Amino acid sequence: MGQFIQFVITRATMALITLLTVSLIVFTLMELVPGTCAERYLAFKNTQGSQITIADIEAEERRLGLDRPFPERWGKWVYSVFVHGEFGDSCILRLNINQLLADKFWISLGICMAALILSYAIAVPIGIISASSKSPVTNNSLRFVSYLGLALPNFLLALIIMLIATVYFGESLTGLYSKELRDAPWNLAKFKDFMSHAWLPVFILGWSATAFALQTVRALMLDEIGKLYVTAASARGVSGARLLWRYPAKHSLGPVVNSLGFDLNRIFNELPIVALILTLTEAGALLFESLARSNDQQLAGAIIFLLTASIVALNFATDILLALIDPRVRRGMMG
């Protein structure tokens, strides 16, 4: 038990160091963008008709603390994020980032997690069936579907579904809420309305993730099925689903569980394009807006850091889960 606690503490320390490293990288990238936050904001105000002087820029830089040394500014930002959970104000919008993201990031993360769960709920059993089936029709059909999922980009699938829905049903399927509930406070009616719209981005984001996971599960199962311990178990009379789940599936799904963080990152990377096509108002759309249009690096940095923290937390959880369910991990942990 003591070794397991030590393992958890070690993994938690590594996760914290990873987050600190990511915070330094994100903050450095924010600093490397041409022009300070004060210059970008005042340049934006200048496009609105305001007359901006050098003195105005210097005063704004002093107000924002941009005249302080880099280590001091990074330390203040890290302290604010880790201790208070505050990301400051958006550089261009001049709104508090925590309030600006509010529900948006959690909605985005929920959509990505739902797509991830959907992909694995489909890929794991079908991948096991595909690896164990001797039927050429079954294998070729599943292989065709997985290849189609890998070959057909998510944004193209979104466009196809929107085109079919618009032409045949007169519904564009865009957005996450109906017009009358978009700005309403959360209640049961708004939640139901959200769920009636959210299935589409979940399905689209889960499309290629399912195909990728299916290929991975099938390859790992094929590698395990032919090993001697499976043959020995079969010789002892273990057969059917019990043989598959108790032996090859149990050993082959470890790497699949360990790749959850990678898959979550890949799904979120595809979210901004899907959000742009489906006109979704969530963190993916904000990230695209802040990076490609407004150059609001403070907002983009906050979203990227939150995503990284979610992935690190998921990887930490999967490490602990694997240590609990996989005897090989436990043996390695205990030396």
FENHU-V690488 format. One record per helix or strand of 2 or more residues. SS is the DSSP state (alpha for helix, beta for strand). FROM is the first residue (numbers start at 1). TO is the last residue. If there is no record, write none. Layout:
# FENHU-V690488
SS|FROM|TO, SS|FROM|TO
This chain:
# FENHU-V690488
alpha|2|32, alpha|37|47, alpha|54|64, alpha|70|84, alpha|97|132, alpha|136|151, alpha|154|169, alpha|179|181, alpha|188|225, alpha|228|235, alpha|240|258, alpha|260|278, alpha|283|293, alpha|297|325, alpha|327|333
